[in-house]
Amino acid sequence: MLKKLTEEKREEILEAGIEAFAESGLHGAGMADIARRAGISVGVLYKYYVNKEDFFHACLRHSLASLEDVLRQVTGREDKLLGYAGQIIRALQDFSRDHGSHIRMYHQITTASGDFARRLAEEIEGVTARLYTDYIARAQARGELRGDMDPRLFAFFFDNLLMMLQFSYCCDYYRARFALYCGGAVPDGGRQVEAELLKFLESAFTTEQAQIPHREER
């Protein structure tokens, strides 16, 4: 009879799976390799998970729970735009450094197609889409952000920036891209990136079109 796995061991197995999926994708990763990484037999893996897809979704839920916990901690209270955005940027920078394999797994997922891709997008992006859209709408209602924007689209643009930033810390192509644009790694632990991104966001979220002096009169 197989000994029941501890919660700590199950988390170790999930992290081994995330590393494998980050390197090889859903189709390229093998259950035997994942079991070897986790120091267990393939039989133990199949005792807890029906098949590789079932295990993959368990890894995804594990990763999303970690990320959601981080985001909810930093967005649990209302703040002005720059305070709110700064907390999110710092949290995602730290998460990317501490859990690089999670971000690389998300990057692998972006190559999926068809109905599977749609379901993954809904599962992964649903929480942040609601979180950012709701915040922008509330701040608009309080008169803190520009009124001539669509909260859903601006939430989408905001998340795009954050997603690319996370890839830049973890994925070789995006690291190289970051170096080309910025002249190499940021020496201050990412604080310069945070400061410059906040400048960009402040203008984007607070300056209405009618206030921009270089726009042509229509």
Buried (B, 14 or more C-beta within 10 A) or exposed (E): EEEEBEEEBBEBBBBBBBBBBBBBBBEEBEBEBBBBBBEBEBEBBBEBBEEBEEBBBBBBEBBBEBBEEBBEEBBEEEBEBBEBBBBBBBBBBBBBBEBBBBBBBBBBBEEBEEEEEEEBBEBBEEBBBEBBBEBBBEBBEEEBBBEEBEBEEBBBBBBEBBBEBBBBBBBEEBBEBBEEEEEEEBEEEBEEBBEEBBEEBEEBBBEEEEEEEEEEEE
